[in-house]
Amino acid sequence: MSLLLFFHIALVGFVAGLLIIADKEALSWFTGKRQTLEPERLRLYHKLTWAGLVSLGGTGFILVYPYRLYLLTEPLFIAKLFFVGVLFVNALLIGRLQHLATTHAFSSLSLSQKIPLFISGAASLYCWLGAAFLGYLVTNF
């Protein structure tokens, strides 16, 4: 295993741990255990997640570049790229939505405010898991 691949996989682990911590706090807000979340902590989680996502994109690009012509013909790899693209777009959306958790109790939000939060959370979970799983499949089959 190359050092770059090891670093890429370690980044996946770091970001996964970070997301578990951040999602645990979000769940406490969703369930009403916490009325609001700390703005500084949310900003830190968001910045670290962005750093991890950009780093994963960079290391992934370097790892894939020598095989790009082949991989761009593989449907599993195209699906992985789609998931990664959705993660970048979703990170932008989360940045715009996170202020709600610092200023309002979840129960006080309107349905039109809650729907984007649910969609974003579901997209995040699905795409992180999907990208990781497809990354494994692409490299092992």
C-alpha positions as CSV (number, residue, x, y, z in Angstrom):
1,M,0.0,0.0,0.0
2,S,1.4,3.4,-0.9
3,L,1.9,6.1,1.7
4,L,-0.7,8.3,-0.2
5,L,-3.3,5.6,-0.1
6,F,-2.7,5.0,3.6
7,F,-3.1,8.8,4.2
8,H,-6.3,8.8,2.1
9,I,-7.7,5.9,4.1
10,A,-6.6,7.6,7.4
11,L,-8.4,10.8,6.3
12,V,-11.6,8.7,5.7
13,G,-11.3,7.5,9.3
14,F,-10.7,11.0,10.7
15,V,-13.7,12.5,8.8
16,A,-15.9,9.5,9.8
17,G,-15.0,10.1,13.5
18,L,-15.6,13.8,13.1
19,L,-19.0,13.2,11.5
20,I,-20.1,10.8,14.2
21,I,-19.3,13.4,16.8
22,A,-21.1,16.2,14.9
23,D,-24.1,14.0,14.1
24,K,-24.4,13.0,17.7
25,E,-24.7,16.7,18.6
26,A,-27.2,17.2,15.8
27,L,-29.2,14.3,17.0
28,S,-29.4,15.8,20.5
29,W,-30.8,19.0,18.9
30,F,-33.3,17.1,16.7
31,T,-34.5,15.1,19.7
32,G,-34.8,18.2,22.0
33,K,-32.1,17.2,24.4
34,R,-30.4,20.4,23.6
35,Q,-32.3,23.6,22.7
36,T,-29.5,25.1,20.6
37,L,-25.9,24.1,19.7
38,E,-22.8,26.1,20.3
39,P,-21.9,28.2,17.2
40,E,-18.1,28.0,17.7
41,R,-18.3,24.2,17.9
42,L,-20.5,23.9,14.8
43,R,-18.2,26.2,12.8
44,L,-15.2,24.1,13.9
45,Y,-16.9,20.8,12.9
46,H,-17.8,22.4,9.5
47,K,-14.3,23.7,8.8
48,L,-12.7,20.4,9.8
49,T,-15.2,18.5,7.6
50,W,-14.4,20.8,4.7
51,A,-10.7,20.3,5.2
52,G,-11.2,16.6,5.3
53,L,-13.4,16.6,2.2
54,V,-11.0,18.8,0.2
55,S,-8.0,16.7,1.4
56,L,-9.9,13.5,0.4
57,G,-10.6,15.0,-3.0
58,G,-7.0,16.0,-3.5
59,T,-5.5,12.7,-2.5
60,G,-8.2,10.8,-4.4
61,F,-7.4,12.8,-7.5
62,I,-3.7,12.1,-7.2
63,L,-4.4,8.4,-6.6
64,V,-6.8,8.1,-9.6
65,Y,-4.9,10.3,-12.1
66,P,-2.7,7.6,-13.6
67,Y,-5.8,5.4,-14.1
68,R,-8.2,8.1,-15.1
69,L,-8.9,7.0,-18.7
70,Y,-9.8,3.5,-17.5
71,L,-11.7,4.6,-14.4
72,L,-13.8,7.1,-16.4
73,T,-15.3,4.2,-18.3
74,E,-16.3,2.4,-15.1
75,P,-19.9,2.9,-13.9
76,L,-19.0,2.3,-10.2
77,F,-16.3,5.0,-10.4
78,I,-18.7,7.4,-12.1
79,A,-21.2,6.7,-9.2
80,K,-18.5,7.4,-6.7
81,L,-17.7,10.7,-8.4
82,F,-21.4,11.6,-8.2
83,F,-21.5,10.9,-4.5
84,V,-18.4,13.0,-3.9
85,G,-19.9,15.8,-5.9
86,V,-23.1,15.7,-3.9
87,L,-21.0,15.9,-0.7
88,F,-19.4,19.1,-1.9
89,V,-22.7,20.7,-2.7
90,N,-24.2,19.4,0.5
91,A,-21.4,20.9,2.5
92,L,-22.2,24.3,1.0
93,L,-25.9,23.8,2.0
94,I,-25.0,22.7,5.5
95,G,-22.9,25.9,5.9
96,R,-26.0,27.9,5.0
97,L,-28.3,25.9,7.3
98,Q,-26.2,25.4,10.4
99,H,-27.2,28.8,12.0
100,L,-30.7,27.4,12.6
101,A,-29.2,25.0,15.2
102,T,-27.5,27.8,17.0
103,T,-30.5,30.2,17.2
104,H,-33.6,28.0,17.4
105,A,-34.9,24.9,19.1
106,F,-35.6,22.2,16.5
107,S,-39.2,22.0,17.7
108,S,-39.7,25.7,17.0
109,L,-38.8,25.4,13.3
110,S,-41.4,25.3,10.6
111,L,-41.8,22.3,8.3
112,S,-40.3,24.3,5.5
113,Q,-37.2,24.9,7.7
114,K,-37.0,21.2,8.8
115,I,-37.2,19.6,5.3
116,P,-33.9,21.0,4.0
117,L,-32.2,19.8,7.2
118,F,-33.6,16.3,6.8
119,I,-32.7,16.1,3.2
120,S,-29.2,17.4,3.9
121,G,-28.7,14.9,6.7
122,A,-29.9,12.0,4.6
123,A,-27.8,13.1,1.6
124,S,-24.7,13.4,3.8
125,L,-25.1,10.0,5.4
126,Y,-26.0,8.2,2.1
127,C,-23.2,9.9,0.1
128,W,-20.4,9.4,2.7
129,L,-21.3,5.7,3.0
130,G,-21.8,5.3,-0.7
131,A,-18.5,7.0,-1.7
132,A,-16.6,4.9,0.8
133,F,-18.2,1.7,-0.2
134,L,-17.8,2.4,-3.9
135,G,-14.2,3.4,-3.3
136,Y,-13.6,0.0,-1.8
137,L,-15.4,-1.8,-4.7
138,V,-13.5,0.2,-7.4
139,T,-10.2,-0.7,-5.9
140,N,-10.9,-4.3,-5.1
141,F,-12.8,-5.6,-8.1
